[in-house]
Every structure is written in structure tokens, then in C-alpha cells.
Amino acid sequence: MNASIVAGSAARTAIGGRAAEQLRTVLRIDGWSTAVFGVVLLAAGRPFVEVLGLPLAWSVPFGVAMLGGAAALGLIAGYPAVPVRYTALVVTGNALSCVALVVLVFAGPIPLTGPGTAFLLSGAVVVAVYAGLEFLALRRAMTR
């Protein structure tokens, strides 16, 4: 994370008004897509075992965690002024999720199929993109 964002967060704890709108939009889109993905993992857990090699013991906890994350994103985006600290946590969480997904693919604790590998790697790309968009929106909002 950029040191100026971390240092600036001590002086500015929340971002409101027009400066926060782009940040709020990215957080909401991230929240909704996270919720949809969580529901898919929960609803299609059984077919994912065969097609992706993703066992229910992994897809159910991932799905539940994603629904919790989606709720948190919705709450953060819904504040009248977007909290800088929470947004920085979202950026960090998305970046760590990206790394975790890549590690799961290449460390091999899950017997993934070819489509399963592509599925997790595409998920890593998606969370990396969200981390980048949220970081840029936060930085832009902090400089206004």
C-alpha cells in the first residue's frame, strides 16, 4: 500500500461528498459481485466438485466468507463519509485474496481440474483489479 495513503489516513479519517462517489461506486460493485460469487459457490458447490475439483469443504466456507465480505463492503460504501481506514483494509484484503488464490493453485492443496485452475486464477485477477481500482479511487479522493 502507498505510504502516503497510510500517512494521509491519520489526518483524514473519512471522505465525503463528490470526492467519495467514485470510491463508493467501486466498493458497491465489488460488494455485489462478491455476493453473487458467494451465492454461486454455495448454490453450485456440488457441481463444482466434479467440474472444478473444488471440494465442498472449500467452496462452502469460501461462499459464506464472501457473503460476509459483501455485507462489509456494502456497509462501508453506505457510510455518509467513506471511512479511509476501512477502505484501506478492503484494498489490503483484496490484494491478500489475490495472493491466496494464486498460492492455492500452485501449492496444490486442492485437487483442481484444468477449469478449476482457470476459475481460481481468474478470481485472483478479479480481486487484483478491484484492489487496484479501490486503491486508485481512494488515492484520488484523498487528494481532493
Stockholm file with secondary structure:
# STOCKHOLM 1.0

chainA/1-144         MNASIVAGSAARTAIGGRAAEQLRTVLRIDGWSTAVFGVVLLAAGRPFVEVLGLPLAWSVPFGVAMLGGAAALGLIAGYPAVPVRYTALVVTGNALSCVALVVLVFAGPIPLTGPGTAFLLSGAVVVAVYAGLEFLALRRAMTR
#=GR chainA/1-144 SS CCHHHHHHHHHCCEECGGGGHHHHHHHHHHHHHHHHHHHHHHHTHHHHHHHHCCCHHHHHHHHHHHHHHHHHHHHHHHSSSEEHHHHHHHHHHHHHHHHHHHHHHHHCSSCCCHHHHHHHHHHHHHHHHHHHHHHHHHHHHHTC
#=GC SS_cons         CCHHHHHHHHHCCEECGGGGHHHHHHHHHHHHHHHHHHHHHHHTHHHHHHHHCCCHHHHHHHHHHHHHHHHHHHHHHHSSSEEHHHHHHHHHHHHHHHHHHHHHHHHCSSCCCHHHHHHHHHHHHHHHHHHHHHHHHHHHHHTC
//
